[in-house]
């Protein structure tokens, strides 16, 4: 089982060593299934621009250090480059408006877990629309580097980063709570694979793990960020106060995915205990949960905090084609969690699982097209001390 090994601090070492969005460039890769995320990011850019416009900038003449931006949880698609371009281009415009001789040099860090497909990421960088703007010449937009590591730990030297961004990553937990995985414990998530529809004890264990993870994330960034730095965060969120109701994200990560696991058990292809040992390391907080955790940290001021309905993750040419709806939903889910599924039940059973997920989604295509809308928490934060 992929979540059995721990270090002396209780961190889930093996999860951090294997988890990633699906690499490569095949049909079910993250690079081919992140168009919806791109659209959702674009819908929140006005909040990012407000944060950039209100950011205090040092004069280039008085600062020989580069202006540094880090994207945490960059994954292996082009969305991270779009966001980095947007941030640096708007910072450059700020300097131009200020009548500076020239803007500072820019350093861009792309960070994710060591298992991330950095090879595909940087290949995509070289062929994306704005690649010519990133050629390291005297007129470059930025100098790029990859940084492997978990954003739940320190990644950069103290006071080295001007802007942090993290898009669609913070809802992923650093590890699974022990109480949800061990039979006989109050929070044991028997028959379920996520917090959605689980018991109150299970959902509370998920919530506490998210609280611990976000607290560590904020503390690490507070040590790494320069004075007057800003942070822009987008993660899955929910409207409900009830943590057992994980919102519309359940249509992808719980309902049909859960049903596929149940199908394997009913067909005798998988033992029920083996299903019960698998849990998705994902939690969608509501606004108040998120707000309270930021305020408890005390190092960041909240500039903007909104729950935004960004539309469906299903990017489909013909929404009347039920088979296409099922295929797209399956590939989106595979791009996010197939690595974990294969580590738990092997490649062959994993393929069977996702086939059944596709069949279920195809049968419910009309409901998915009509009701599947993701909600995201969008947060703009300023570093205070």
C-alpha positions as a Markdown table, in Angstrom:
| # | Residue | x | y | z |
|---|---|---|---|---|
| 1 | Unk | 0.0 | 0.0 | 0.0 |
| 2 | Unk | 1.4 | 3.4 | -1.0 |
| 3 | Unk | 0.7 | 5.1 | 2.3 |
| 4 | Unk | 2.3 | 2.7 | 4.8 |
| 5 | Unk | 5.8 | 4.3 | 5.3 |
| 6 | Unk | 6.4 | 7.3 | 7.6 |
| 7 | Unk | 9.4 | 9.2 | 8.8 |
| 8 | Unk | 10.1 | 10.1 | 12.4 |
| 9 | Unk | 7.7 | 13.2 | 12.1 |
| 10 | Unk | 4.8 | 11.1 | 10.8 |
| 11 | Unk | 5.1 | 12.5 | 7.3 |
| 12 | Unk | 3.8 | 10.2 | 4.5 |
| 13 | Unk | 7.2 | 9.8 | 2.8 |
| 14 | Unk | 5.9 | 7.3 | 0.1 |
| 15 | Unk | 3.0 | 9.5 | -0.9 |
| 16 | Unk | 5.3 | 12.5 | -1.5 |
| 17 | Unk | 7.6 | 10.3 | -3.5 |
| 18 | Unk | 5.1 | 8.9 | -5.9 |
| 19 | Unk | 2.3 | 11.4 | -6.2 |
| 20 | Unk | 2.0 | 13.5 | -9.3 |
| 21 | Unk | -0.4 | 14.5 | -12.0 |
| 22 | Unk | 0.0 | 12.0 | -14.9 |
| 23 | Unk | 3.0 | 12.9 | -17.0 |
| 24 | Unk | 3.7 | 12.5 | -20.7 |
| 25 | Unk | 1.6 | 13.7 | -23.6 |
| 26 | Unk | -0.9 | 10.8 | -24.1 |
| 27 | Unk | -4.7 | 11.1 | -24.1 |
| 28 | Unk | -5.1 | 10.7 | -20.3 |
| 29 | Unk | -2.1 | 12.9 | -19.4 |
| 30 | Unk | -2.5 | 16.1 | -17.4 |
| 31 | Unk | -1.0 | 18.1 | -20.3 |
| 32 | Unk | -4.0 | 17.0 | -22.4 |
| 33 | Unk | -6.6 | 17.3 | -19.7 |
| 34 | Unk | -6.1 | 20.7 | -18.1 |
| 35 | Unk | -8.0 | 23.0 | -20.5 |
| 36 | Unk | -10.7 | 23.6 | -17.9 |
| 37 | Unk | -8.2 | 24.6 | -15.3 |
| 38 | Unk | -6.8 | 27.2 | -17.9 |
| 39 | Unk | -10.3 | 28.6 | -18.3 |
| 40 | Unk | -10.9 | 28.8 | -14.6 |
| 41 | Unk | -7.6 | 30.5 | -14.0 |
| 42 | Unk | -8.4 | 33.2 | -16.6 |
| 43 | Unk | -11.7 | 33.8 | -14.8 |
| 44 | Unk | -9.8 | 34.8 | -11.7 |
| 45 | Unk | -7.1 | 37.0 | -13.2 |
| 46 | Unk | -8.7 | 40.2 | -12.2 |
| 47 | Unk | -8.1 | 39.3 | -8.6 |
| 48 | Unk | -4.4 | 38.6 | -9.4 |
| 49 | Unk | -4.0 | 41.8 | -11.2 |
| 50 | Unk | -5.5 | 43.8 | -8.3 |
| 51 | Unk | -2.9 | 42.2 | -6.0 |
| 52 | Unk | 0.0 | 43.0 | -8.5 |
| 53 | Unk | -1.3 | 46.6 | -8.9 |
| 54 | Unk | -1.2 | 47.2 | -5.2 |
| 55 | Unk | 2.1 | 45.6 | -4.5 |
| 56 | Unk | 5.0 | 47.7 | -3.3 |
| 57 | Unk | 7.9 | 47.5 | -5.7 |
| 58 | Unk | 11.6 | 48.4 | -4.9 |
| 59 | Unk | 13.5 | 50.5 | -7.4 |
| 60 | Unk | 15.7 | 48.4 | -9.7 |
| 61 | Unk | 18.7 | 50.7 | -9.2 |
| 62 | Unk | 18.6 | 50.1 | -5.5 |
| 63 | Unk | 18.2 | 46.3 | -5.7 |
| 64 | Unk | 20.6 | 44.1 | -7.7 |
| 65 | Unk | 18.6 | 41.0 | -6.8 |
| 66 | Unk | 16.2 | 39.5 | -9.3 |
| 67 | Unk | 12.4 | 39.8 | -8.9 |
| 68 | Unk | 11.5 | 36.2 | -8.0 |
| 69 | Unk | 8.2 | 34.4 | -8.7 |
| 70 | Unk | 7.5 | 30.8 | -7.6 |
| 71 | Unk | 4.7 | 28.6 | -8.8 |
| 72 | Unk | 4.0 | 25.8 | -6.3 |
| 73 | Unk | 2.4 | 22.7 | -7.6 |
| 74 | Unk | 3.2 | 23.6 | -11.2 |
| 75 | Unk | 2.4 | 20.1 | -12.5 |
| 76 | Unk | 3.4 | 19.3 | -16.1 |
| 77 | Unk | 1.1 | 21.4 | -18.4 |
| 78 | Unk | 1.2 | 24.8 | -20.0 |
| 79 | Unk | -1.1 | 26.5 | -17.5 |
| 80 | Unk | 1.9 | 27.3 | -15.2 |
| 81 | Unk | 3.6 | 29.2 | -18.0 |
| 82 | Unk | 0.5 | 31.2 | -18.8 |
| 83 | Unk | 0.3 | 32.3 | -15.2 |
| 84 | Unk | 4.0 | 33.0 | -14.9 |
| 85 | Unk | 3.8 | 35.1 | -18.1 |
| 86 | Unk | 0.9 | 37.0 | -16.7 |
| 87 | Unk | 2.5 | 37.8 | -13.4 |
| 88 | Unk | 5.9 | 38.9 | -14.8 |
| 89 | Unk | 4.4 | 40.9 | -17.7 |
| 90 | Unk | 2.2 | 42.8 | -15.3 |
| 91 | Unk | 5.1 | 43.5 | -12.9 |
| 92 | Unk | 7.1 | 44.7 | -15.9 |
| 93 | Unk | 4.4 | 47.1 | -16.8 |
| 94 | Unk | 4.4 | 48.4 | -13.2 |
| 95 | Unk | 8.0 | 49.3 | -13.6 |
| 96 | Unk | 7.5 | 50.9 | -17.0 |
| 97 | Unk | 4.8 | 53.1 | -15.6 |
| 98 | Unk | 7.1 | 54.1 | -12.8 |
| 99 | Unk | 9.6 | 55.6 | -15.4 |
| 100 | Unk | 12.4 | 53.2 | -14.3 |
| 101 | Unk | 15.4 | 52.8 | -16.6 |
| 102 | Unk | 14.5 | 49.2 | -16.9 |
| 103 | Unk | 12.8 | 46.5 | -14.8 |
| 104 | Unk | 14.8 | 44.1 | -12.7 |
| 105 | Unk | 15.8 | 40.7 | -14.0 |
| 106 | Unk | 13.1 | 38.1 | -13.3 |
| 107 | Unk | 13.7 | 34.6 | -11.9 |
| 108 | Unk | 10.9 | 32.0 | -12.2 |
| 109 | Unk | 10.8 | 28.9 | -10.2 |
| 110 | Unk | 8.5 | 26.0 | -11.1 |
| 111 | Unk | 8.1 | 23.7 | -8.1 |
| 112 | Unk | 6.3 | 20.3 | -7.6 |
| 113 | Unk | 7.0 | 17.0 | -6.0 |
| 114 | Unk | 10.1 | 15.1 | -7.2 |
| 115 | Unk | 7.8 | 12.6 | -9.0 |
| 116 | Unk | 6.4 | 15.4 | -11.2 |
| 117 | Unk | 7.2 | 15.1 | -15.0 |
| 118 | Unk | 9.6 | 18.0 | -15.2 |
| 119 | Unk | 10.9 | 16.7 | -18.6 |
| 120 | Unk | 7.5 | 17.1 | -20.2 |
| 121 | Unk | 7.0 | 20.4 | -18.4 |
| 122 | Unk | 10.1 | 22.1 | -19.8 |
| 123 | Unk | 9.6 | 20.6 | -23.3 |
| 124 | Unk | 6.2 | 22.2 | -23.3 |
| 125 | Unk | 7.8 | 25.5 | -22.2 |
| 126 | Unk | 10.0 | 25.5 | -25.2 |
| 127 | Unk | 7.1 | 25.2 | -27.6 |
| 128 | Unk | 4.4 | 27.3 | -25.9 |
| 129 | Unk | 3.1 | 30.5 | -27.4 |
| 130 | Unk | 5.3 | 32.9 | -25.5 |
| 131 | Unk | 8.5 | 30.8 | -25.5 |
| 132 | Unk | 10.4 | 33.5 | -27.4 |
| 133 | Unk | 9.8 | 35.9 | -24.4 |
| 134 | Unk | 11.7 | 33.5 | -22.1 |
| 135 | Unk | 14.9 | 33.0 | -24.1 |
| 136 | Unk | 17.7 | 34.0 | -21.7 |
| 137 | Unk | 19.0 | 37.1 | -23.5 |
| 138 | Unk | 19.4 | 40.7 | -22.3 |
| 139 | Unk | 15.8 | 41.1 | -23.3 |
| 140 | Unk | 14.4 | 38.0 | -21.6 |
| 141 | Unk | 11.2 | 37.9 | -19.7 |
| 142 | Unk | 12.6 | 35.5 | -17.1 |
| 143 | Unk | 15.1 | 32.9 | -16.2 |
| 144 | Unk | 13.5 | 29.6 | -15.4 |
| 145 | Unk | 14.4 | 26.8 | -13.0 |
| 146 | Unk | 12.7 | 23.7 | -11.6 |
| 147 | Unk | 12.5 | 23.1 | -7.8 |
| 148 | Unk | 11.5 | 19.5 | -6.7 |
| 149 | Unk | 10.0 | 19.2 | -3.3 |
| 150 | Unk | 6.8 | 19.4 | -1.2 |
| 151 | Unk | 5.3 | 22.8 | -0.6 |
| 152 | Unk | 4.4 | 21.6 | 2.9 |
| 153 | Unk | 8.1 | 22.0 | 3.7 |
| 154 | Unk | 10.7 | 24.8 | 3.1 |
| 155 | Unk | 11.8 | 25.1 | -0.6 |
| 156 | Unk | 13.6 | 28.4 | -0.8 |
| 157 | Unk | 16.1 | 30.5 | 1.2 |
| 158 | Unk | 14.7 | 33.0 | 3.7 |
| 159 | Unk | 13.4 | 36.3 | 2.2 |
| 160 | Unk | 14.0 | 35.2 | -1.4 |
| 161 | Unk | 10.6 | 35.2 | -3.1 |
| 162 | Unk | 8.5 | 38.2 | -4.2 |
| 163 | Unk | 5.4 | 36.4 | -5.5 |
| 164 | Unk | 4.1 | 32.9 | -4.7 |
| 165 | Unk | 1.3 | 31.4 | -6.8 |
| 166 | Unk | -0.3 | 28.0 | -6.3 |
| 167 | Unk | -3.2 | 26.9 | -8.6 |
| 168 | Unk | -5.4 | 23.9 | -8.0 |
| 169 | Unk | -2.9 | 22.2 | -5.7 |
| 170 | Unk | -3.5 | 23.1 | -2.0 |
| 171 | Unk | -6.6 | 20.8 | -1.8 |
| 172 | Unk | -4.2 | 17.8 | -2.1 |
| 173 | Unk | -3.1 | 16.6 | 1.4 |
| 174 | Unk | 0.4 | 15.8 | 2.4 |
| 175 | Unk | -0.7 | 12.4 | 3.8 |
| 176 | Unk | -3.8 | 10.5 | 4.7 |
| 177 | Unk | -4.9 | 10.6 | 8.3 |
| 178 | Unk | -4.1 | 7.4 | 10.1 |
| 179 | Unk | -7.6 | 7.1 | 11.7 |
| 180 | Unk | -9.3 | 6.8 | 8.3 |
| 181 | Unk | -7.2 | 3.9 | 7.1 |
| 182 | Unk | -7.2 | 1.5 | 10.0 |
| 183 | Unk | -10.1 | -0.8 | 10.7 |
| 184 | Unk | -11.5 | -0.5 | 14.2 |
| 185 | Unk | -10.7 | 3.2 | 14.6 |
| 186 | Unk | -13.6 | 5.7 | 14.9 |
| 187 | Unk | -12.8 | 7.5 | 11.7 |
| 188 | Unk | -12.2 | 4.4 | 9.6 |
| 189 | Unk | -13.6 | 5.2 | 6.1 |
| 190 | Unk | -15.2 | 1.8 | 5.5 |
| 191 | Unk | -16.8 | 1.5 | 2.0 |
| 192 | Unk | -15.7 | 5.0 | 1.0 |
| 193 | Unk | -12.7 | 6.5 | -0.9 |
| 194 | Unk | -13.0 | 10.1 | 0.1 |
| 195 | Unk | -14.5 | 12.6 | 2.6 |
| 196 | Unk | -17.6 | 13.0 | 0.6 |
| 197 | Unk | -20.5 | 11.0 | 2.1 |
| 198 | Unk | -18.2 | 9.7 | 4.9 |
| 199 | Unk | -18.9 | 9.7 | 8.6 |
| 200 | Unk | -18.5 | 12.9 | 10.7 |
| 201 | Unk | -15.4 | 11.3 | 12.3 |
| 202 | Unk | -13.8 | 10.6 | 9.0 |
| 203 | Unk | -14.5 | 14.1 | 7.6 |
| 204 | Unk | -13.2 | 15.6 | 10.8 |
| 205 | Unk | -9.9 | 13.7 | 10.3 |
| 206 | Unk | -9.7 | 15.0 | 6.8 |
| 207 | Unk | -10.4 | 18.5 | 8.0 |
| 208 | Unk | -7.7 | 18.4 | 10.7 |
| 209 | Unk | -5.1 | 17.1 | 8.1 |
| 210 | Unk | -6.0 | 20.0 | 5.8 |
| 211 | Unk | -5.7 | 22.4 | 8.7 |
| 212 | Unk | -2.2 | 21.0 | 9.6 |
| 213 | Unk | -1.1 | 21.1 | 6.0 |
| 214 | Unk | -2.2 | 24.6 | 5.2 |
| 215 | Unk | -0.7 | 25.8 | 8.5 |
| 216 | Unk | 2.7 | 24.4 | 7.5 |
| 217 | Unk | 2.3 | 25.8 | 4.0 |
| 218 | Unk | 1.7 | 29.3 | 5.2 |
| 219 | Unk | 4.5 | 29.2 | 7.8 |
| 220 | Unk | 7.0 | 28.0 | 5.2 |
| 221 | Unk | 6.0 | 30.8 | 2.8 |
| 222 | Unk | 6.2 | 33.4 | 5.6 |
| 223 | Unk | 9.9 | 32.4 | 6.1 |
| 224 | Unk | 10.7 | 32.5 | 2.4 |
| 225 | Unk | 8.8 | 35.6 | 1.3 |
| 226 | Unk | 10.4 | 39.0 | 0.9 |
| 227 | Unk | 8.9 | 42.1 | 2.6 |
| 228 | Unk | 5.8 | 43.3 | 0.7 |
| 229 | Unk | 5.5 | 40.0 | -1.1 |
| 230 | Unk | 2.1 | 38.7 | -2.3 |
| 231 | Unk | 0.6 | 35.2 | -2.7 |
| 232 | Unk | -2.1 | 34.1 | -5.1 |
| 233 | Unk | -3.9 | 30.9 | -4.3 |
| 234 | Unk | -6.6 | 28.9 | -6.1 |
| 235 | Unk | -7.9 | 25.6 | -4.7 |
| 236 | Unk | -11.1 | 23.5 | -4.8 |
| 237 | Unk | -13.7 | 24.8 | -2.3 |
| 238 | Unk | -17.2 | 24.1 | -1.2 |
| 239 | Unk | -20.2 | 26.1 | -0.1 |
| 240 | Unk | -21.5 | 23.7 | 2.5 |
| 241 | Unk | -20.5 | 24.0 | 6.2 |
| 242 | Unk | -20.7 | 20.2 | 6.4 |
| 243 | Unk | -17.3 | 18.7 | 5.5 |
| 244 | Unk | -19.0 | 15.4 | 4.6 |
| 245 | Unk | -20.5 | 17.3 | 1.7 |
| 246 | Unk | -17.6 | 18.1 | -0.6 |
| 247 | Unk | -19.7 | 19.9 | -3.2 |
| 248 | Unk | -19.9 | 19.4 | -6.9 |
| 249 | Unk | -16.3 | 18.1 | -7.0 |
| 250 | Unk | -17.9 | 14.9 | -5.7 |
| 251 | Unk | -19.4 | 14.3 | -9.2 |
| 252 | Unk | -15.9 | 13.5 | -10.4 |
| 253 | Unk | -13.8 | 12.5 | -7.4 |
| 254 | Unk | -16.5 | 10.7 | -5.4 |
| 255 | Unk | -19.7 | 9.6 | -7.1 |
| 256 | Unk | -18.6 | 8.0 | -10.3 |
| 257 | Unk | -15.1 | 7.1 | -9.1 |
| 258 | Unk | -16.5 | 5.6 | -5.9 |
| 259 | Unk | -19.0 | 3.6 | -7.9 |
| 260 | Unk | -16.2 | 2.2 | -10.1 |
| 261 | Unk | -14.5 | 0.9 | -7.0 |
| 262 | Unk | -17.8 | -0.7 | -5.8 |
| 263 | Unk | -18.2 | -2.3 | -9.2 |
| 264 | Unk | -14.9 | -4.1 | -8.9 |
| 265 | Unk | -15.8 | -5.4 | -5.5 |
| 266 | Unk | -19.3 | -6.6 | -6.6 |
| 267 | Unk | -17.7 | -8.3 | -9.6 |
| 268 | Unk | -15.2 | -10.2 | -7.4 |
| 269 | Unk | -12.2 | -8.5 | -9.0 |
| 270 | Unk | -11.2 | -6.7 | -5.8 |
| 271 | Unk | -11.6 | -7.4 | -2.1 |
| 272 | Unk | -13.7 | -5.0 | -0.2 |
| 273 | Unk | -10.9 | -4.5 | 2.3 |
| 274 | Unk | -8.5 | -3.5 | -0.5 |
| 275 | Unk | -11.0 | -0.9 | -1.6 |
| 276 | Unk | -11.4 | 0.4 | 1.9 |
| 277 | Unk | -7.6 | 0.9 | 2.2 |
| 278 | Unk | -7.7 | 3.4 | -0.6 |
| 279 | Unk | -8.6 | 7.0 | 0.1 |
| 280 | Unk | -8.1 | 10.1 | -1.9 |
| 281 | Unk | -5.8 | 12.6 | -0.3 |
| 282 | Unk | -8.0 | 15.5 | -1.1 |
| 283 | Unk | -10.1 | 18.0 | 0.9 |
| 284 | Unk | -12.2 | 21.0 | -0.2 |
| 285 | Unk | -12.5 | 23.6 | 2.5 |
| 286 | Unk | -15.2 | 26.3 | 2.8 |
| 287 | Unk | -14.4 | 30.0 | 2.9 |
| 288 | Unk | -14.6 | 30.2 | 6.7 |
| 289 | Unk | -12.3 | 27.3 | 7.3 |
| 290 | Unk | -9.8 | 28.8 | 4.9 |
| 291 | Unk | -10.1 | 32.3 | 6.4 |
| 292 | Unk | -9.7 | 31.1 | 9.9 |
| 293 | Unk | -6.5 | 29.3 | 9.1 |
| 294 | Unk | -4.9 | 32.3 | 7.3 |
| 295 | Unk | -5.9 | 34.6 | 10.2 |
| 296 | Unk | -4.5 | 32.1 | 12.7 |
| 297 | Unk | -1.1 | 32.2 | 10.9 |
| 298 | Unk | -0.9 | 36.0 | 11.4 |
| 299 | Unk | 1.8 | 36.5 | 8.8 |
| 300 | Unk | -0.5 | 37.3 | 5.9 |
| 301 | Unk | -3.3 | 39.8 | 5.4 |
| 302 | Unk | -6.2 | 38.8 | 3.2 |
| 303 | Unk | -6.7 | 41.2 | 0.3 |
| 304 | Unk | -9.4 | 39.2 | -1.5 |
| 305 | Unk | -11.1 | 35.9 | -0.6 |
| 306 | Unk | -13.9 | 34.5 | -2.7 |
| 307 | Unk | -15.6 | 31.3 | -3.6 |
| 308 | Unk | -15.9 | 31.4 | -7.4 |
| 309 | Unk | -18.1 | 29.1 | -9.5 |
| 310 | Unk | -15.9 | 28.6 | -12.5 |
| 311 | Unk | -18.0 | 26.3 | -14.6 |
| 312 | Unk | -17.6 | 22.7 | -15.7 |
| 313 | Unk | -14.3 | 20.8 | -16.0 |
| 314 | Unk | -15.8 | 19.0 | -19.1 |
| 315 | Unk | -14.3 | 20.6 | -22.2 |
| 316 | Unk | -16.4 | 18.8 | -24.9 |
| 317 | Unk | -17.2 | 19.8 | -28.5 |
| 318 | Unk | -20.5 | 17.9 | -28.5 |
| 319 | Unk | -22.2 | 17.7 | -25.1 |
| 320 | Unk | -24.9 | 15.5 | -26.6 |
| 321 | Unk | -22.4 | 12.7 | -27.2 |
| 322 | Unk | -22.8 | 10.7 | -24.0 |
| 323 | Unk | -19.8 | 8.5 | -24.8 |
| 324 | Unk | -17.6 | 11.5 | -25.2 |
| 325 | Unk | -18.7 | 12.9 | -21.9 |
| 326 | Unk | -17.8 | 9.6 | -20.2 |
| 327 | Unk | -14.4 | 9.5 | -21.9 |
| 328 | Unk | -13.5 | 13.1 | -21.0 |
| 329 | Unk | -14.5 | 12.6 | -17.4 |
| 330 | Unk | -12.5 | 9.4 | -17.2 |
| 331 | Unk | -9.4 | 11.0 | -18.7 |
| 332 | Unk | -9.6 | 14.0 | -16.3 |
| 333 | Unk | -9.8 | 11.7 | -13.3 |
| 334 | Unk | -7.0 | 9.5 | -14.7 |
| 335 | Unk | -4.8 | 12.6 | -15.2 |
| 336 | Unk | -5.1 | 13.4 | -11.5 |
| 337 | Unk | -5.2 | 10.2 | -9.6 |
| 338 | Unk | -4.1 | 7.3 | -11.8 |
| 339 | Unk | -0.7 | 7.3 | -10.3 |
| 340 | Unk | -2.2 | 6.6 | -6.8 |
| 341 | Unk | -4.6 | 4.0 | -8.1 |
| 342 | Unk | -1.9 | 2.0 | -10.0 |
| 343 | Unk | 0.3 | 2.1 | -6.9 |
| 344 | Unk | -2.5 | 0.6 | -4.9 |
| 345 | Unk | -4.1 | -2.1 | -7.1 |
| 346 | Unk | -1.7 | -2.4 | -10.1 |
| 347 | Unk | -2.0 | -1.3 | -13.7 |
| 348 | Unk | -4.4 | -4.0 | -14.9 |
| 349 | Unk | -7.1 | -3.4 | -12.3 |
| 350 | Unk | -6.5 | 0.3 | -12.6 |
| 351 | Unk | -7.5 | 0.1 | -16.3 |
| 352 | Unk | -10.6 | -1.9 | -15.3 |
| 353 | Unk | -11.5 | 0.6 | -12.7 |
| 354 | Unk | -11.4 | 3.6 | -15.1 |
| 355 | Unk | -13.4 | 1.6 | -17.7 |
| 356 | Unk | -16.2 | 1.3 | -15.2 |
| 357 | Unk | -15.9 | 4.9 | -14.3 |
| 358 | Unk | -16.3 | 5.8 | -17.9 |
| 359 | Unk | -19.4 | 3.5 | -18.2 |
| 360 | Unk | -21.0 | 5.2 | -15.2 |
| 361 | Unk | -20.3 | 8.7 | -16.4 |
| 362 | Unk | -21.6 | 7.8 | -19.9 |
| 363 | Unk | -24.9 | 6.6 | -18.3 |
| 364 | Unk | -25.1 | 9.9 | -16.3 |
| 365 | Unk | -23.9 | 12.2 | -19.1 |
| 366 | Unk | -26.9 | 14.5 | -19.1 |
| 367 | Unk | -26.7 | 15.1 | -15.4 |
| 368 | Unk | -22.9 | 15.7 | -15.6 |
| 369 | Unk | -23.3 | 18.2 | -18.4 |
| 370 | Unk | -26.1 | 20.0 | -16.6 |
| 371 | Unk | -24.8 | 20.1 | -13.0 |
| 372 | Unk | -21.0 | 19.6 | -13.0 |
| 373 | Unk | -19.6 | 23.0 | -12.0 |
| 374 | Unk | -16.5 | 23.4 | -9.9 |
| 375 | Unk | -16.2 | 25.9 | -7.1 |
| 376 | Unk | -12.8 | 27.3 | -6.2 |
| 377 | Unk | -11.5 | 29.4 | -3.3 |
| 378 | Unk | -9.5 | 32.3 | -4.7 |
| 379 | Unk | -7.2 | 34.0 | -2.2 |
| 380 | Unk | -5.0 | 37.1 | -2.6 |
| 381 | Unk | -2.7 | 37.5 | 0.4 |
| 382 | Unk | -0.1 | 40.0 | 1.3 |
| 383 | Unk | 2.9 | 39.2 | 3.6 |
| 384 | Unk | 2.8 | 41.4 | 6.7 |
| 385 | Unk | 5.8 | 40.4 | 8.7 |
